Amino acid sequence: MSSVLTRCRNNPYPGASGPVWMHYLQCNGSEASIAQCPFDGWGSSCGHYEDVGVMCLPADHGDAPYYPIRLNNGTATSNTTGGQLRHGRVEVYINDTWGTICNYGWGIEDADLACRQLGFFGALFSSSQSGYPVDTNDSVPIYWSQVLCHGDELSLSECHRSTQYYCYHYHDATVFCAGV
């Protein structure tokens, strides 16, 4: 994690292609630049499947917690797979448990941000109907409702939302993301 903090102090990471130059990067978090972190020499036999990415948040994000998200289509979960369209219900990770987001108030701005947070270009559209298998006894919690994003956020965690709702899983928020 210290390596990530040091990397975030540098320019935002635009993506990777070509050779992998560094591996076993070991930052302690006090470095001003990633160039000050020890690593196992230039050049590497690592493949791009071992690439590391980071999400840099503004320094002034305050005490707002960051919650990871994923897509779940009822049969599998995924974050990103290069160049392919991805869709599913949006799930958020809070207190060591994955839960859903109610689609009340869920719009294209929210869907677009969810897709970008997962590494996609954005959302093609969002759906007002889950469209995914729903178990009426589903023990998965519904964490958020009335999510409202403006477009300048870096993650759904930064959007206004309610934790008070009357919602069922057939109202889970879903997205259809454009590939990477």
C-alpha positions as CSV (number, residue, x, y, z in Angstrom):
1,M,0.0,0.0,0.0
2,S,2.9,2.4,0.6
3,S,3.9,1.9,-3.0
4,V,0.5,3.0,-4.0
5,L,0.6,6.1,-1.9
6,T,3.9,7.1,-3.3
7,R,2.7,6.5,-6.9
8,C,-0.3,8.7,-6.3
9,R,2.0,11.7,-5.5
10,N,3.2,11.5,-9.1
11,N,1.2,12.0,-12.3
12,P,-2.0,10.0,-12.8
13,Y,-1.3,6.6,-14.4
14,P,-2.7,6.6,-18.0
15,G,-2.4,2.8,-18.7
16,A,0.3,0.5,-19.9
17,S,1.6,-1.1,-23.0
18,G,5.0,-2.4,-24.1
19,P,7.6,-3.9,-21.8
20,V,7.3,-4.3,-18.1
21,W,10.2,-2.4,-16.6
22,M,9.9,-2.8,-12.8
23,H,8.9,-5.6,-10.4
24,Y,9.0,-6.1,-6.7
25,L,8.6,-2.4,-6.1
26,Q,8.9,-1.7,-2.3
27,C,8.0,1.8,-1.2
28,N,7.5,2.7,2.4
29,G,5.2,5.7,1.7
30,S,7.6,8.5,2.6
31,E,9.1,8.8,-0.9
32,A,8.4,11.9,-2.9
33,S,8.6,10.0,-6.2
34,I,8.3,6.4,-7.3
35,A,11.9,6.6,-8.6
36,Q,13.0,6.7,-4.9
37,C,11.5,3.2,-4.2
38,P,13.8,0.2,-4.2
39,F,13.0,-2.6,-6.8
40,D,14.7,-5.6,-8.4
41,G,16.4,-3.8,-11.3
42,W,15.3,-2.6,-14.7
43,G,13.6,-5.0,-17.1
44,S,11.4,-7.9,-16.1
45,S,10.1,-11.2,-17.2
46,C,6.6,-10.3,-15.8
47,G,3.6,-10.4,-18.1
48,H,0.9,-7.7,-18.3
49,Y,-1.4,-10.0,-16.4
50,E,0.7,-9.0,-13.4
51,D,0.4,-5.2,-14.1
52,V,-0.6,-3.1,-11.1
53,G,-3.0,-0.2,-11.3
54,V,-3.9,2.4,-8.7
55,M,-6.7,4.9,-8.2
56,C,-5.4,8.2,-6.9
57,L,-7.9,10.2,-4.8
58,P,-7.5,13.9,-4.3
59,A,-5.6,14.8,-1.1
60,D,-8.6,16.8,0.1
61,H,-11.1,13.9,0.1
62,G,-11.3,14.3,3.9
63,D,-12.5,11.4,6.0
64,A,-14.9,10.0,3.3
65,P,-14.4,6.2,3.2
66,Y,-13.7,4.5,-0.1
67,Y,-15.9,1.5,-0.9
68,P,-14.8,-1.0,-3.7
69,I,-17.5,-2.1,-6.2
70,R,-17.9,-5.0,-8.6
71,L,-20.4,-6.3,-11.1
72,N,-22.3,-9.5,-10.4
73,N,-24.5,-11.0,-13.1
74,G,-26.0,-13.8,-11.0
75,T,-23.5,-16.4,-12.2
76,A,-20.1,-14.7,-12.0
77,T,-18.5,-11.6,-10.8
78,S,-15.9,-9.5,-12.7
79,N,-14.1,-6.2,-12.6
80,T,-12.7,-5.8,-16.1
81,T,-11.7,-7.9,-19.0
82,G,-10.0,-6.1,-21.8
83,G,-12.0,-4.8,-24.7
84,Q,-15.3,-6.5,-23.9
85,L,-18.7,-5.2,-23.0
86,R,-19.6,-6.0,-19.3
87,H,-22.9,-5.8,-17.5
88,G,-24.3,-6.8,-14.2
89,R,-25.8,-5.6,-10.9
90,V,-23.5,-3.2,-9.1
91,E,-22.3,-4.4,-5.7
92,V,-20.4,-2.4,-3.0
93,Y,-18.1,-3.8,-0.3
94,I,-18.9,-2.5,3.1
95,N,-17.9,-4.0,6.5
96,D,-16.4,-7.1,4.9
97,T,-19.6,-7.9,3.0
98,W,-20.8,-7.4,-0.6
99,G,-24.2,-5.7,-1.0
100,T,-26.3,-4.1,-3.6
101,I,-27.5,-0.6,-4.5
102,C,-31.2,0.1,-5.0
103,N,-31.9,1.6,-8.4
104,Y,-34.2,4.3,-6.9
105,G,-32.6,7.5,-8.2
106,W,-30.0,5.5,-10.2
107,G,-29.2,7.2,-13.5
108,I,-26.8,7.2,-16.4
109,E,-24.4,9.5,-14.5
110,D,-24.2,7.0,-11.6
111,A,-23.8,4.0,-14.0
112,D,-21.1,5.9,-16.0
113,L,-19.1,6.5,-12.8
114,A,-19.5,2.9,-11.7
115,C,-18.1,1.7,-15.0
116,R,-15.2,4.1,-15.0
117,Q,-14.4,3.1,-11.4
118,L,-14.1,-0.5,-12.6
119,G,-11.8,0.5,-15.4
120,F,-14.2,0.7,-18.3
121,F,-14.7,3.7,-20.7
122,G,-18.1,4.4,-19.3
123,A,-21.7,3.2,-19.3
124,L,-23.7,2.5,-22.4
125,F,-26.8,2.6,-20.3
126,S,-28.3,1.7,-17.0
127,S,-31.4,-0.3,-16.4
128,S,-34.4,0.3,-14.2
129,Q,-35.0,-3.5,-14.0
130,S,-32.4,-5.8,-12.5
131,G,-32.7,-8.4,-15.2
132,Y,-30.6,-10.8,-13.1
133,P,-31.8,-13.8,-11.2
134,V,-33.4,-12.7,-7.9
135,D,-33.9,-14.9,-4.9
136,T,-36.6,-13.4,-2.8
137,N,-34.8,-14.8,0.3
138,D,-31.5,-13.2,-0.9
139,S,-29.4,-12.6,2.2
140,V,-27.2,-10.0,0.3
141,P,-27.8,-6.7,2.0
142,I,-29.0,-3.6,0.1
143,Y,-26.7,-0.9,1.2
144,W,-27.5,2.3,-0.7
145,S,-30.4,4.0,-2.5
146,Q,-30.9,7.4,-4.1
147,V,-27.3,7.5,-5.4
148,L,-26.7,10.9,-6.9
149,C,-23.4,11.6,-8.8
150,H,-22.6,14.8,-10.6
151,G,-19.8,13.6,-12.8
152,D,-16.7,15.0,-11.1
153,E,-16.4,12.2,-8.5
154,L,-13.7,9.5,-8.8
155,S,-15.8,6.7,-7.2
156,L,-19.4,6.0,-6.1
157,S,-18.1,6.4,-2.5
158,E,-18.0,10.2,-3.2
159,C,-21.6,10.5,-4.4
160,H,-24.5,11.5,-2.3
161,R,-26.6,8.5,-1.3
162,S,-29.2,7.3,1.2
163,T,-28.9,4.3,3.5
164,Q,-32.7,4.6,4.3
165,Y,-34.8,2.8,1.7
166,Y,-37.7,0.5,1.0
167,C,-36.3,-1.7,-1.7
168,Y,-36.1,-5.3,-3.0
169,H,-33.5,-7.1,-5.0
170,Y,-35.5,-6.8,-8.2
171,H,-34.7,-3.1,-8.0
172,D,-30.9,-3.7,-7.8
173,A,-28.9,-1.1,-9.8
174,T,-27.4,-2.5,-13.0
175,V,-25.0,-1.2,-15.6
176,F,-23.9,-2.0,-19.1
177,C,-20.3,-0.9,-19.5
178,A,-18.3,-0.1,-22.6
179,G,-15.1,-2.2,-22.9
180,V,-11.6,-0.9,-22.0
